[in-house]
Amino acid sequence: MTAATAKDGKRGLRKDGVAAYMQEVGARARQAARRMARASAGEKNAALFALARIIEDESQAIIDANLLDLRAAREAGLEDALLDRLELNRSRVAAMADGVRQVAALADPVGEITELKMRPSGIQVGRMRVPLGVVGIIYESRPNVTADAAVLCLKSGNACILRGGSEALQSNQAIARCIHRALRDAGLPADCVQVVDTTDRAAVGHLLAMPQFVDVVIPRGGKSLVSFVAEHARVPVIKHLDGNCHVYIDGEADAEKAIAVAVNAKTQRYGTCNTMETLLVDAPIAERVLPELGRIYTGHGVELRGCERTRRILPQARPAAAADWDTEYLAPILAIRVVDGLDEAIDHIARHGSQHTDAIVTENYSRARRFLREVDSSSVMVNASTRFADGYEYGLGAEIGISTDKFHARGPVGLEGLTSMKWIVLGDGNVR
């Protein structure tokens, strides 16, 4: 924050200073992006290894800052699912540092040349992977996004502008201090990663309207945030609106596998976008698996909402309303529907799903192949929990978000999703 941008009485800027501040942030990011485009893999990795070490050294300071955010969030009445996303404990901070090292260990995608072919004219034509430039990221609650976003942008040769939610301000600033120390240690400019230092919501509007400085925006948060960004952005957006994920237990499923997958997909963690929200069960197997699933879900405190056929097997389930099939609960609530076969399951997912992550449990190869081909989601799984739809689990080292769009990037967005391909031509004085 510069001296020219006077503060008001709260944590932020005067209304007439937000625009100038964001313009300055954008200009600095654009300049830093030019430096990052030529940064070597060694320089980038040095910054990442330094960051992992600093995060571990400063873990208590990060947790202390997070406790301030948690206390304020509880006083403000933040929902349990959002509190879970906001919390940083020792294991999550350790996972943050581990994620940084995983990204450092990945191959540097920048500069890779592929599809190089000799043309009859004597020129060679190929494609080179290059950074996107400046990535703007707008996110809520999860302070670990500050580290994940920074390291993925750095490794892929981009500069980034990070705008976290006001509820995580102290946590984000603590992590940002670690990032800037690591950049200084590696000889890279601190402007490669800028965390917006104002809670004024006007900053988001300015970030979305700076195509001269920002090449792409990635929103991470609730549906209202993502919808707002998609509606108002004047730059490209990588997004998913919600995660209404399904598990379909086929009539030819192994019951033991089906129960394990369905329990994990719902109860491993409630407040994530890849958590199952609707369970579809083929009628021939419903009597075999639903009673045991009902017992386990009840033990976990999961509220069940079912169709009439479900409630005949699980009388403790509340009647499901029409809205339940379209709801991302992010809570211990599960909608269950008994269906008649694969076609009805796929049709339900097509009508109610969010094209995020959907899974089938079956021992029938042909049905598994049909599910993989016909379910139009960014991640489609066979005999595996939807909770695997994650950058770490996919071997990306970390993810910047999950995209349900169909162009450029789809599914978990890692290093390659933060780059693009440009055409290159190699000649030796060739003329046309």
C-alpha positions, 0 to 999 in steps of 0.5 A: 500500500502506498502513501498516496492511498489514504486509509479510512477508519477501518482496514481499507482505503478511502473510496477515492483511493481504491481505484488508484491502488488497484491500478498500481497493483496491476501495473506492478504485476504486469511488470513482474510478469515480464521478469517471471516469464524469463525466470529459470526453473532454478530460480523458481524452485529456490523460491518455493523451497525457501517458502516451504521452509519459512512456512514451517518455521513460522507455523505458530505465527500463521496459526496465531494469526488464523486464531484471530480470524477464527475468533472474529468469524465465530463472533460474526456467526459464520457457518460451520462449513465456512469455519472449517474452510477458514481453520488452519491447524498444525496438520494443515500448515504442514500440508501447505508446506508439503504442497509447496515442495510437491510443486517445486518437484514438478517439471517446469512446463514453461518453454516446452516445445511440442509438435515440432514438424518440418513443412515442405517450405523448409520451416519448422512449426511447433508449439511452445508452452508459455505463462498466461501473464498476470493471474487474478485470484478472488477467494473466500475463507480458505487461507491455504489458497494464498500459498497454493495460488502463489506457488502454482503461479510462480512455478508456471511463470506468472505473476498473481494478484490475490484477493482473499476474503475479509474473514481470513485477512490476518491469516492471508497476510501472515502467509504473504509475509512468508511468500515475500521473504522467500521471493527476496531469498531467491532474488525474485521481485516481491510484486510477483505475488501481491495480496490485496491489502484492503477489505473494500469490496470495490477492489474486486470490481477494479480487479475484474475490469483491468484487462490491460493488467490482468490476463485471467481471473479465477474465483474460489468461493461460494456460488454468489461470488463466482456468479458475480465474477462471471457476470462482471469480469472484463477478462477471461474467467476460470470457474465452477459455480458449485459442486453438486456431486453424485455417486451412483451405485449400480446394480452390479456393484460390489456392495462392500466397495459401494458402501466404502465409496459412498461413506467416504465421498460424504463423510471424509469432509463436508465443506468441500466442492468434491463432497457427494451431495446426492447418492443414486442407488440402482433399485436391485441393490438398494435393499442390500446397501441402503440399510448399512449406509443408513446406519453408518450415516446416522452414526456420523450425524448425517441428515438423510433426505430421500425419495419415496422408495428410499424412505421405504427402506430408510424410514428415518430419512426426511422426504426429499424436496425438489430443491434437494436434488439441486443443492450443494449442502457443504454440510452433513446432509445427503439426498438419496434417490433410488433409480431404475438403472444406468440411464435414469442415473445419467439422466438425473446427473444431467438434469441436476448435476453441476458438471463437477465430479460424479462417480459410478460403483460397478463391476460391469465394464460396459456400464462403467465405460458408458458412465465415463463417456456420457456423464459430462463432468470435469471429473468422472470416476469408476469405483472411487470416491469423489473426494479424489477430485483434487490437485494433490490427488491428481499429481498436480502438486496443488490446484488453483481451483477446479474448472467446469468450463470446457475450454482451456482448462477443465477439472483441477487447474494445476501448472498446465492450466496456468499456461497456454500454447503459442505457435513458433516457427524456426527457419533459416532465412526462409521466405514465402 
